Each structure stands twice: as C-alpha cells, then as structure tokens.
Amino acid sequence: MRAVEVLVTGKVQGVSFRAYAAREAERLGVAGWVRNRSDGTVHALVEGEDGPVDDMLAWLRRGSPSARVHHLATVDTDPADLVGFTVED
C-alpha cells in the first residue's frame, strides 16, 4: 500500500480536472481525494497499490482534456486506509 500527496500546477481549474480525476481514480481502484486550492493549483491524495497509484500519477501529469499541466510535485506519505475517492471543495 502506498500513499502520495500531489500538487498540480498549470491550467488545472475550471477545466473539469477534479471530476475527470475522480473518474480515473475509480477506474483504477485508488482511494483519496482531490480539491482546488485558492492559488489556482489542484491538491490531491492518492492511495492504493503501487501500480494503480503510479497509473494515477501518470494521469495527473496529463490531466483532463482541457487542462494544461505544467508541473506535478509529489510527496510520499503514510497510507491512511482510505476508502473511495472524493472531490472536495
């Protein structure tokens, strides 16, 4: 089990980034959350098995169809045994 905190910069708000991220997380079977920050970035926590987490990080590097991801910063953290993936305000 692995957990990664993620900060996504670029044109990532107002482009359905969070909704697409939640859909992809559900498809991959990872848990966690995603939310917009007031500075225009998107913050997420992704938790699950190594392969699916890596796949979710790869998706976050690309983003939704209208997004333009400039940078993805990641920090490994302790898993919290989360269930499901939520979009937060």
N, C-alpha and C positions, 0 to 999 in steps of 0.2 A: 504494500500500500504506500502510495506517495501523495504528497500534497504540495502544491505550488501556488504561491501568490503571484499575481501578474498585474503589471501596469502597462496599458496600451496607449500609445500616443499617435497623433495624426488626426485625420478627419474621421473620427470614430463616434461622434454623437450626431443624432439627427439622421442617421442612415440605417436604422433598424439593427444596429450592431448587437445589442443585448438580446433581442428576440431571436436573431439568427444563431447567436452563441448558445442560447438555451436549447434551441432545436438540435444543434450539433452535439451538445453535451448529452442530451437524452439519447441521441442516436448512438453515441459512443459508450454510453453507460457510465459516465463520470458524474460525480456529485460536486456541489459547490454553489457558487453564486456569482453574479455579475452586476455591476452598478456603475452609473455615471458619476464622475466627480465634478465639483464646481470649476475645476481648472481646465475642463474640456477633455480630460483623459477618461479611460474606462479602467476600472479596477475589478479584478476577478480572483476567485479562489477555485482551483480545480483539484479534485481529489479522486483517486482511484488506482487501478493497476498501472504499472509503468507504461505499457504500450498505448492504452487509451489516453492516458494523460499526455504522452508525447504527441499523439494524433491531435488532441485538443489544442495543444500549444502551437502546432503547425497551422491549425485552422485560425487561431487567434492572430498569427503572423500575417495571414491573408485578409481575414475579416469578411464582412458581408459584401455583397456585390458592389454597393456604392461607397464603401469605406476605402480609405487610403491610409494604411498602417505605415507609420514612419519608424516606430521603434517598439520593441517588446522587451520589458525588463521583468526578470523572474527571480524569485527567491524561494528556495525550498523551505517548507515549514512542517511542523508536526501534524500528521493526519488527525482529524477530529471525528472520524467515523460518521461523516455527514451522509444524509440520505436525500436523494433528489438534487435538482439544480434549479435555483430560483433567480428571477430577475428582480433586483431591488431598486428602489427609487434613490 
